[in-house]
Amino acid sequence: MTSTPLPIQDYALLSDEECDAKITAAKAKLGKRCVILGHHYQRDEVFKHADYVGDSLQLSRDAAAAEAEFIVFCGVHFMAEVSNILTRPEQITILPDLAAGCSMADMANLVKVKKCWAELGQVIDVDNEVTPVTYINSAADLKAFCGEHEGIVCTSSNAQKILEWSFANRPKVLFFPDQHLGRNTGYRMGIPLDQLALWDFNKPMGGLTEEQIRNAKIFLWGGFCSVHQMFKPEQIDNFLAKYPETKVIAHPEAPFEVCQKAEYIGSTTSILRTIREAEPNTRWLVATELNLVNRLHEECKKDGKNVHFMSPTLCMCSTMFRTDPQHLAWVMDNLANGHVINQIVVDKDDAWLAKKALDNMLAIH
């Protein structure tokens, strides 16, 4: 055991192969005391070391069910926060690179959401008319805001059920931070576009008139995923012109016009399941993150399935990409030497309220 933590500088210039050896050795030394979680969007060089793979919520639930003391989350910051909230008090969640954030999550913060809530309150009885719903891709203090105001968290796979629950309690919803998930889900529930009001958080009253606020069913926060924002309807048109037999599947974080042209819309887990269970020798055009699509392409080749990435432009989650073999080797080596690096701890009060909003979701999920 080293007396002081090993610095990241010692790992920055190591090759991926050298890092692999260190990660493997550390895992063997730690045994069941540590599990590595790998999100679907993670780069292959890191993904291959994961003990559990999946989407952010499922990974946190897997961690909570594990006997491990240390949870090394190869994902982004909000995912590690959820893990810290849902796991047992004695479990420690670690994020290999603290700079691995989420641009979408950063588009909504507590100050702006509170300002929105107050401005809505100038026009309507916000506490009795609006349920705050935050996508799981958000900071812990926004989940806590939802818990404080009898709101709830949603995922891309359960968004419709969560909105149905919300409308059973109050007639309106404030949905943040992703406008596209809210719009695509609301429209599929039969809500007209003019009742899906975009809230521009950079403008007074969200850029809406009092009439628009009173008419709205869902206030859509003006955030988006930088990866899924890259997909365009013309990319589908161009591909179908060449391969008309293609089936199109899109993540609901993709823009409305893309999802309208897609034959299937679903979460990462749904996309994986749909294509894996599809008939052999089918062709698929997929609107979601590149690493996931590439792995699925390789996996399905044996069945004669062709899986294509929708955008002609390289499109991966750049913040997820910050977690590299060097950072993973660094935190694993330190753990094996008795040092916890980059522990994620959510404020106690925020954690309690955020868990309330998450529990509301899990009761439905």
Disulfide bonds with the S-S distance in Angstrom:
none
